Amino acid sequence: MKRLHKLKLVFLFAWVAGFMVCWNAHPVSGKDLDFAVIQPGQPGNPVQAQPVMDAMALYVQKKLGNTVSVKGHYFNKPEDALQFMEKTPPAWGIVRIGFYSDEAQHFGMVPIASTLPEGSSTERWRLVTQKSGPDNWRGLKGEVFGNMLFEQSAAACLLFGEPVHKLPFQLKGTYRPLRSLRQVAAGKAAGAVLDIAQYKAVKPLDIFDKIKIIHTSRELPSDPVVWFGKPDQWTDSLSGILMGMNKDPDAASLLRMLQTEGFGPANKDLSSFKRGKADEICF
């Protein structure tokens, strides 16, 4: 896996370098369309992810022309993302659904497109525990892990429809979901939450026979693409570019790096997933 990861990075560096040589002949100015990819719980760090952000920025900039400038930023820690957003808010971003739920009102997020992990704009989260564990989540005690659980209050509402303080267990964010799953199978953790991609990846493995699903969330929107603040003349152009990427052969490797099969129209139900900061209520 490490060799495969290195090969991907070598390919991406070469792709970005070639793109930059071509693009540097056309300096840009004017409108800033900087973006942030905010994915709490994803592995790696901003330095490792920056080549992907640069590639995405160059792709968008090439499509929009030299009247705009684009720079990408990546965050997998909520506190770093919030600090950045308060100081230098970008024009748009791709954000985790939990981050959207907690912060959409504060930062004026307007959905303009949806990601398509596994080809769908919706997904469901699954709570698993070991085979000998309780059959109902209300009987679970201890710690439950998942890489989508860093926004604990939002995650509790998204997964259970209950405020976090009413849960009989503690939600814990993790950057190593597979390790957490092994701990569940061994009885060293109460449970783990899997998104659709993780569920499909784990289902063929031997470890799947050692766990069981005790709760599935309602249908949830996939991570949205959002505009920060009032949309302007660039918003429709940007969403059109994103939604055309899955038909563009030049974007295929970039989409794989972004872990989405493309981008679709904004989910019309997203506004119902906004929540305030009061833990007593969900949506």
N, C-alpha and C positions, 0 to 999 in steps of 0.2 A: 504493500500500500504506500510506503514512504517513497519507493522508487517511482510509482505511478504519480504521486503528488508532485515529485520533483520534475518529472517529464511534463506534467501539465503546466507547471510554473515556467519551465524553459520555453515551452511553446508560446505561452502567453506573453513572456518578456519579448520574444522575437516578434510576435504579432504587434504588440504595442510599439516597439521600437520602429518597425517598418511604417506603422501608421503615423507616428510622430514625425519621421523624416519627410513623409509626404505632406503632412499638415502644417509643418513649420514654415512652409513656403507661403502660407496664407495666414498672416497674423489676424487676430480677432480683436474686436473692441465692441463696446456698447453694452447691451443688456447682460447682466450676470444671471445665469441659470444654474448656479451651484446647487448640489443636491447632497443629501445624507442618506446612507443606508443604515438603518437602526434595527439591529437584530440581536437583542439581548439573549445570551445563552449559546450563540453560535461559536464554534471553536475558532482558534487563531487569535489574531490581534490586528489593530489598524494598519500596522506596518506591512504585515503579510498580505492583507487584503488590498492595499493601495494600488497594486498593478491592475486589479480588476476594476477598481474605481476609475483609474486613469483611462482604461479601455472604454468604459461606459461613457465617460465624459467626452472622449474623442469621437465616439460614435454619434452621440447626440449633437455635438458641435458641428460635425461634418454635415449632418442632415439639415441643420437649421441655417448654416452658412456663417459668414464672418461678421454678422451683426451681433453675435452673442459670444459670451465666454462661459465655459462650463468647467467646474472642478468638483470632484467627488470626495466624500468623506465617509468613513465606515466606523461604526461603533457597535461593540457587543457587550458593553457594560452600561446599564441605564444611567448611572450617575455621570459618566463621561458624556453621554448623549445629551442629557439635560443641561449640563454646564455649557456645552457647545451651542445648544439651541437658545439659551438665554443670552449668550454673548454675540453670536454671529448666526442668526437664523438663516438657513438657505432658502432657495425658492421652492424646492420640492424635495420629495424623499420617498423611499420605500421603507415602510415601518412595520414592525411586528404588531399583530392585531391587539395584543395586550397593551403595548405602548400607545397605540391609537386610542384604545378604550380609556386609558387613564389621562392622556394628554391632549386629545383632539380639541377640547374646548379651550384649553389654555393657549395652545399655539395656533388656533384657527385653522385646523387641518380640513381641507376640502378634498374628498376622494376624486381622483381623475382617472384611475385605472385599477385593475386588480392583477396580482400575480397569479400564475397558473401552475402551482406545484402539482405534479402528477396529472397535469392537464386540466385541472378543475379550479374554478374560482371559489369553491367551498370545500370545507373539510370537517372532520370530527376528531376530537381527542378521545383517547381511551385510557382509562385507569386500570392498571393491572396489579395484581398481588400474587403471592405464591399459591400453589395449588391448594394448600391446606388452610389458606386464609379465609376470612369471612366472605360471604356471597354478596353482601351489600356494603356500599361504601360507608354507610353510617356506623358500621361495626368496626371500622378500621381505626387503629391507634398507632401513633408513632410519627414517622416522617415519610412524606411522599415527595419524590424527586422528579424533575423534568426540566428540560432546557427552555420551556416556555413559562416557567413558574417564577421568574424573577420579579415580574409585576404581580405580586401575590394577590392583592385585592381584586385586580381585574381577572386574573386566572381563576379565582374562586367563583366569580360571577359567570365567567364564560363556560367553565366546566360543569359547575353544579347549580348555578342560579342562586347561590347563597353567599352572603357576606363572609369574608374569610374568618372572622372571629367566631362564627357559628359552626365551623368545621370541627370534627372530633380528632383531627390530626393536623400536623404542621406541613405547609408547602415549602419546599426548598428548591431554589434554582440550581442547576448544575450545568457545567460545560461538558460533562462526560456521561451522557444518557445511557450508553451501553454498559458502562461500569455500574451505574445505579441499578440497571435491570438485573445484572448478575447478583448484586447485593439483595435484591428482592427475591430472586430464585433461591438464594441461600438462606433466606430468613433474617438477613441483617438490615433490611429496610422494609418499611410497611408496604410501600407501593411505588409505582412509577407511572408517569403520564407519557403517552406516545402520540405524536402527531401521525398523519396518514403515511408520510414517507417512512418514518421510523417503524411504524406498524408493519408495512409491507416488507421492509428490510429484515425484520426480526422473524416474521411468520415462518419462513422456511428453515430457520435455525433450530438446533436441538433445544436451546434454552426456552423456546416457545412452549414446549411440552411441560415445563416446570412452573409456568405461570398461568393465570386465568384473568379474563376481562370481567370486572365487576361493575363497570359504569362506562357509558359512552355519552359524550356531550351531545347537545342538539347540533344541528348543522351550523357551522361557523363560517364567516367570511374568511377567505384567504388573506394573507398580508396585503394591505392596500398600498397603492401609489397615491401620495397626497400632495396637494399644493398648499403651501403655508400662506395664509392670508387670502385676500380677495383675488380671484382669478383675473388674468388680463389677456391680452391678445396672444400671448405665447402659450397659454394653457392648452388650447385645443391642438395646436401644432405639436406640442410635446406628447400629448396622449396619443395622437395619430402616429407619431414615430414609434412609440413604445408598442402600440397594438399591431404595428406592421413588422415587428422584428422577427416573429416566427415564420414569416414568408421570405425573409432576407437571408440568403446563404451566408453573407458576410457576418451575420449576427449569431450564427449557430453556436460557435465556441463560446461566445460571450454569455449567451443564455445558459449554457451548461455551467459556467462559472458562477452565475447568479442563482443557480438551482431552481430555475423555473422554465417551463416549456414555452413561455411567452407571456404576453400581457393581454388582458381582456378588458371589457368595459367595467367601470366602477360598480361595485355591488350596491344596489339600491337600498339594501337593508342596513348599511353600515351606520347610519345616523342613530339607529336604535341601540347600538352598542357603545355609545358614548356614556361615560359615567363621571360623576363629580368625585370629590375626594372623601366624601362621607362614607365610612365603611358600613354604615347601617343599611345602606341601600345598594342595589346593583344597577339596574337600568330603568 
